[in-house]
Amino acid sequence: MAQCCSRSNFLDREAVAVVAGVHMSRGRRRTFGRAVDLVVILIFALVGVGHLAVARNAVSANNEGTIPPPIGRGPAYGAPPSGLLARYFANPDAVRRELITAGREGGGRWPAPALLLLADAYLRDAKIGAARRVFAQVLAQTSDLEPVGWANFGLGWTAMVRGDFREARARYEPVAAGTWAPDVAAVMLGLVDAAEGRTARAVATLEHMAGAPETAYPLRGMTRLAAAYAYYWGGDFAQAVVAFDDAASAQPFGSLVDDALYGRAWSLLRVGERSAAIDALRVVAADKSAGINPPRIPFSLLNLEMRSMLRAGMTRYRRVPVGQPREVLMALLDGDGSALAAAALARLGEETASPAAAPRDDRVAAADVENASEMSPSRDGVNGQEDSRQRVPYLHSRTSTAGLATTFPWLALVGAAALLALAVWWAASRRNRQRHARVPQ
């Protein structure tokens, strides 16, 4: 009997010890779980705060028109690997990645001419932000006329691509007032005026440049075409027809003639002369075989919207040899008018050739013209005079600086909020699982 009681007491003591151990283990698990919760929430919070800081800096920099800090300041010494710049001059598209890699390793110590080629490589690689940082580094490093002119020119062009025409004007004005490529800078200022809705000022600048005796012959053709685009972006499609025709007639064998003829044809469509527009589009698209499907081109580019043209020019720049500022302007204006015409005919439901067999779909054409009209400002008044009321610039409905500047920062804000919500959900789910856990009896 005593042995049984002794054994029972021993078992009771063991059970109590087990239960106490379970409670102690549960308490330790709770403490450990709370610590893990705090660590995870802290990590997610830090990542979220980092996203918020990046977003705030990006919004502030873009809205104020500032440039991110350059790669490095200080004395310029050191050089790229031997022969790299010469090979880049010979074939920039093939060597751009190699130059970018070398620039990441030691570009902060290169002289200004090498930095300009590094920025050029970034542009050809579609890294606009990195190119702008290198251009800013050139401005901080030297005051020589040509490198400063190149840097301002690059910053102005990239500002136009981003839709920041205020900064573009600030970059082009000192170049136009200087002695390094002032003619090209004046043309770019005319395009900036056209983008901001100052049609009369833009046309006056561009037509003066086209008729000036000191303007080089190739630049005259570009300037006449730019003036025609200024009329088009200003909503004066009837005058744009005349201006595009003049640009095509001035240099009938130049590389811009197909772009001028396409602009004329599309302007005819915009003024309601569909039959004449279709005939003109067929002439431009004549060198495109009827058996080949027309290229797929977005309507914004068919409609000659400046934002799409700037992006297409940036894409074409990859194939342009390293040269002078005129080559940059040529990359912007020299598209493929024949391809545009073929794509426009396909969108309008027309055949590239044989007008008698060409099907007509007036509903498609009417919809396209209606959409195009919504994208451009209206022109009121008599004899082509602009309305005295303040007009909204042509590009602002689609390429406002605020809209472009806040697109990616807002994504960062959404990502930060999602990270914080995920941290709270994770902690709550852990606490809920611990609350429902039962201790063994």
RAGIGI-V631461 format. One record per backbone hydrogen bond with DSSP energy under -1.0 kcal/mol. CO is the residue of the C=O (numbers start at 1). NH is the residue of the N-H. Records with the same first field share a line. If there is no record, write none. Layout:
# RAGIGI-V631461
CO=NH  NH
This chain:
# RAGIGI-V631461
1=5
2=6
3=7
4=8
5=9
6=10
7=11
8=12
9=13
10=14
11=15
12=16
13=17
14=18
15=19
16=20
17=21
18=22
19=23
20=24
21=25
22=26
23=27
24=28
25=29
26=30
27=31
28=32
29=33
30=34
31=35
32=36
33=37
34=38
35=39
36=40
37=41
38=42
39=43
40=44
41=45
42=46
43=47
44=48
45=49
46=50
47=51
48=52
49=53
50=54
51=55
52=56
53=57
54=58
55=59
56=60
57=61
58=62
59=63
60=64
61=66
81=84
83=87
84=88
85=89
86=90
87=91
91=95
92=96
95=99
96=100
97=101
98=102
99=103
100=104
101=105
102=106
103=107
106=109
107=110
111=115
112=116
113=117
114=118
115=119
116=120
117=121
118=122
119=123
120=124
121=125
122=127
123=126
127=131
128=132
129=133
130=134
131=135
132=136
133=137
134=138
135=139
136=140
137=141
138=142
144=148
145=149
146=150
147=151
148=152
149=153
150=154
151=155
152=156
153=157
154=158
155=159
156=160
157=161
158=162
159=164
163=165
164=168
165=169
166=170
167=171
168=172
169=173
172=176
173=177
181=185
182=186
183=187
184=188
185=189
186=190
187=191
188=192
189=193
190=194
191=195
192=196
193=198
194=197
197=199
198=202
199=203
200=204
201=205
202=206
203=207
204=208
205=209
206=210
207=211
212=215
216=220
217=221
218=222
219=223
220=224
221=225
222=226
223=227
224=228
225=229
226=230
227=231
228=232
229=233
230=234
231=236
232=235
235=237
236=240
237=241
238=242
239=243
240=244
241=245
242=246
243=247
244=248
245=249
246=250
251=254
254=257
256=260
257=261
258=262
259=263
260=264
261=265
262=266
263=267
264=268
265=269
266=270
267=271
268=273
269=272
272=274
273=277
274=278
275=279
276=280
277=281
278=282
279=283
280=284
281=285
283=286
285=288
289=292
298=302
299=303
300=305
301=304
305=309
306=310
307=311
308=312
309=313
310=314
311=315
312=316
313=317
315=318
316=319
317=320
324=327
325=329
326=330
327=331
328=332
329=333
330=334
333=335
336=340
337=341
338=342
339=343
340=344
341=345
342=346
343=347
344=348
345=350
354=357
361=365
362=366
363=367
364=368
365=369
366=370
367=371
368=372
369=373
370=374
382=385
395=398  399
400=404
401=405
402=406
406=410
407=411
408=412
409=413
410=414
411=415
412=416
413=417
414=418
415=419
416=420
417=421
418=422
419=423
420=424
421=425
422=426
423=427
424=428
425=429
426=430
427=431
428=432
429=433
430=434
431=435
432=436
